[in-house]
């Protein structure tokens, strides 16, 4: 086991506490002040949506967007931080109400691809070649509103246009089965990898696995990670936890199911995740009840839990594990793992 782990989170993970049922409960933290917190908590990288990096970008020219991104790169350099990826935020614009890449409106599809090209420009200026696609509204509320075969073709074509735009860019698809849509077209990592195979350069299309998204699909996140690792397609992870199947909660890593978290850490370490520069991303939000002064503890806690589980994984008696597996004594193996976690 020789994983190398460095950590990132996105500025949205320092959150004001608004939810669909209530308003903000904490004061907004200015972006520059968020950046100053990263190193103090042991984080070396920043995840970005395109408009986290360049606010109001729809009202700027391509030249202006690049100039603003260069200013941000200076801010990151001054804080000793790197950008992990940039993700086009396509789900909040009125033109993507029916999806971006799969919209039934050709002009809306054009907007989605143009916006994605600007995200690639931003990533280039920030010194990363990784673009993350969360296909938030690429699905339907009723099945008859779109042709699913055409929708997949349109997704592949949109990715092709991004690959053509910059020969160095890599696209990592972040799968999720639902929310905000009833059903999405790329609900699991298997679907994401399959979509990549439909593009003109599958070697540049991989995936991001978010713990909660796998759980919402009724799957185990470590199994999804193993599947992606078998394809050499696991280019980032978003670790968090999930209490039930109702909606994406972004709870602190390990806070619901410590054993499930243990197995995620274990498979990442076992297959040397991070040795090719991959980051451990956290996508966690503070509980709504948390006060302003303590509204970054969820990030600290998640990183600390990961590192503690890493210690436990590396100290597990592998000889005994393999012996029990060879004996097919899975009850004893079950107890061994439980006792190891309790220790």
Secondary structure, DSSP 8 states (H G I E B T S, - for coil): ------EEEEGGGS----BTTB---S----HHHHHHHHGGGT--EEEEEHHHHSTTGGGS-HHHHHHHHHHHHHHHHHHT-EEEEEE---SSSGGGTT-STT-SSHHHHHHHHHHHHHHHHHHHHHT--EEEEE-TTSEESSGGGS-HHHHHHHHHHHHHHHHHH-TT-EEEEE--SSSSSSEES--SHHHHHHHHHTSS-GGGEEEEEEHHHHHHTT--HHHHHHHHHHTT-EEEEEE-B-SSSSS---B-TTSS-HHHHHHHHHHHHHTTTTTTS--EEE-----TT--GGGTTHHHHHHHHHHHHHHHHHHHS-HHHHHHHHHHT-HHHHHHHHHHHHH-
